[in-house]
Amino acid sequence: MKKIFLILLVATFMFSSCKQESLGVAKVTTYATMTLNGNANLFWPLNTPFVDPGCKAVEGTTDISSKIAVSSNVDATKGGKYTMTYKVANSDGFFASVSRTVYVYDTTSALNGYYSSSITRTVTTTGVVASRGPFKILVFGVGSGNIWVEDLLGGWYYYGSAYGIAYAGIATLKVNADNSLTVVKSSNLAFSSASACVLYAASTWDPAAKKFVIHSTMGDTPQYHFDVTMSNPQSLN
C-alpha cells in the first residue's frame, strides 16, 4: 500500500510540474486591421499614369502602414481588369491582407456601363430550354474599338448558379464597323481548360437601343447555347 501511495504521489507531482511548466505558452496577438484608401473597385482612365490610393494598417492603436507590401499587376496603358493585394505582418509575424480591383478603361467609350442581362439556355441535344436573369454585367471600353465584357454567358453560372467570378465567361470583344461582334480574347471558366466562350452565331451591338445580343457557347460544351440580351446600361460610377 505504501508503494502504491508513493507512486501516486510521484505521479501527482509530475503532473503538477508539467502543468506549471505549460503556463505562459498561450499567447495573445493583435492582428493588423487594414483599410483601403478609396474604393475597393477602382475605375482608372486608360493611358493615365496609375497612382495607388494606398492602404492603412494598424496593430491595435499603432500605425504600421509603412510595413505594407503591395503586389500589383496594373498596367494603365492596357485596358482590362487588374488586382492589387496589400499585405502586412503584425509584431508577432501574423499576416493580414486586403485586395483592390482596378479596371483600366477608355473613358470615351459609349459602351461603358453595367448592363441588365437576360439569358435563355438551350441544350441542343435534348431541346431543354431554361431562362435566367436579370443580372448586372460590367462592360467597358479598352481602346482600339474593343470592349471588356464580364460574362459572355450573361451571368448564367456566375450569378444564376452562384458559382462566382471563376465561372464567368470574361472576354474582350471587337465592335466592328457594322456593329457586329468578334471575340478577341476569351478566358476559360473554372470548369476546364477548354471552356472559353465563343460565339456560335452572329452577335451584335445596337447603338440606338444600347443593347447587346450575344449568342455564345463554351468550347468544351458546344451543345449549350446561351442567347444573351444585355441592355439598359447604368453608369460605372
N, C-alpha and C positions, 0 to 999 in steps of 0.2 A: 504494500500500500504506500509506503514511504517513497519507493521508487517511482510509482505512478504519479504521486503528488509532485515529486521533483521534476519529472518530465513535463507535467502540465505547467509548472512554474516557469521552467525554461522557455517553453513554447509561448507562454503569455508574454514573457519579457521580450522575446524575439519579435513577436507581432507588434508589441508596443513600440519597440525600437524602430521597426520598419515604418510604422505609422508616423512616428515622429520625423523620420528622415524624409518622408514623402511630402511633409508640409512645405509649402512655398514653391512647389513645382508648377502649379497652375499659375497662369499669368494673364492679366487683363491688358488688352491692347486697344488703342483708339484708332479705328480705321479712318483713313482720309475721306473727307467729303468733297466731291468735285462738282463744280457748277460751270456750265458753258457760258461764255460771254456771247450774247446774240442768240440766234435761232439754232435749233438742232438740225433743221433742214434749211440750208442757206442757198439762195439763188445768186449766182455771181455772173456778171456780164462777160461774155466771150471777149478775149483779147485785152482784158483789163488786168494788169498785174495783181495777182492774188495777195490779199492781206489777211492773215489769220486773225480772227477776232479774239482768239485765245480762250483760256480756261483758268478758273481759280480753284485752288485746293487748300483745304485747311485740315489740320490734325488737332481736333479739339478747338482751341482758340488761336492756334499757331498757324500762320500763313506759310504754306510750303509750296506755293505756286512755282517758285524758282526751280524746284526739283522735277517739274513735269517734263516728261519726254513725249515728243509728238511724232507720230507716224502718219505720213500723208502721201498720197499719190496725185494730188490736184495738179492739173496742167491747164492753166487758163487759156492756152492757145488752142485747145481742142475741146469742143463741146461734149458734154456727157455727164455721167454720174460718178462721183468720187467719194471716198471715205477718209475721214481724219480720225485718228484714235489718240487720246490723251491718257497717259499712264503715269502713276506716281506711287512711290512706296512710302509708308509711314516709318517712324523711327525704329520699329521692330522688324522692318523688311516685308511687311504685308502690303500687297499691291491693290490699287483701285484703278478703275479705268472708266472712260466715257467716250462716246463717239459722236461725230457730226457727219451728216451727209451734205456734200456740196454738189450743186447742179450748175455746171457752166453752160450758159445758154445765150443764144442770139436774141438780144432784146428787140431787134427789128422784125422778128418773125411774126407773121399774122396768125400763126397756128398755135402759139403758146397758150396753154391753159390746162385745167382739169376738166376732162370730158366725162359726160354721163354715158355709160355703155350698157347696151342690152345685147344678149348673146343667144343664138339658137345653135344647139349642137346636134348634128345628125350623125348617127353611126351607119355608114353606108352599107355595111354588111348585114345589118339587121333591120334597118329602116326606123330604128328607135330615135325619136326626136324629143329633146328637152330644152327648156329655156331657163335663163338666169339673168339677174340684173334688176335694177341699175347699180353699177359700181362706178367709182370715181377713178379715172385713169389719167395719169400725167403724160402730157405731150409738150415738147418744146423744141425750138429750132437749135441746130448745132452748127449752122453755117453751110454755105455752098448748096442751098436748097434742100438740105437734109433735115430730118427731124428725128428726135429720140422718142420712142413710144414705150411706155412702161409695160404694156402687155398686149401682144397681138391676139391673145385669146380673150381680151376684154375683161379679164379678172375671173375667168371661169374657175380655175383651181386656186389662184392667189386669194381671192375673196370668197368666192362661192363655196369652195371646199374648205376654206380657212387653212390652206396649206402654207401660206406665207409667200414672201417675195421670191424664194428659191424656185417657186413653181409658176413664176410669171414669164411670159414669152417676151422678154426685153429685146428690142430691136431698133436698128437705125434704118429709116426708110428714105428713099429719094422721091421727092414730089416732082414729077416730070412736067414738061410744058403743057401737056394735055390734061394735067391733074390726075393722071394715073399714078399708082404707087409701085415702087420696086424695092425689094429688100436689099439693103447694102450690107448689113451685118445683123446676125441673129444669135442670141446666146442660148445654150442648152438649158432646158429646165432640169430640175433635180432628178427627174425620172430616169434619165440615161444620158450617155454621151452622144446620142444621135437624136435628141428630142428638140433640136432647134426648130423654130417655126418657119414655115414657108407659105407662100400664097398659092392656093390651089386653083384660084380663078381671079380674073381681073378685079382689082380693088382700086378705089378712087377717093379723092378729096373733093368735096363740093364747097368752093369758097363762098358762094352766095348763101348757102344754108349753114355754113361752118360745120360740116358733117363728114365723118369718115365712114366709108363702107368697106369693110375688110373681110376677105374670105381666106381664112387661114387653116392650117393643119400642122401637125408635128411630124418631123421626119421619121420617127420610129413608129408612129401610129397614123398613117395616112388615111385610114378608114374613118377617122374622126374629123368631121368638117365643122369648123366654127364660123358662123356667119355673124359678124360683129358690126354693130352700128354705134358710133361714138359721136355725140352731138352736144349742143348747149355748153360750150366751154366757159369755165369760170376762171377768173384771174389767178395768176400764180401767187400773188401777194395779198 
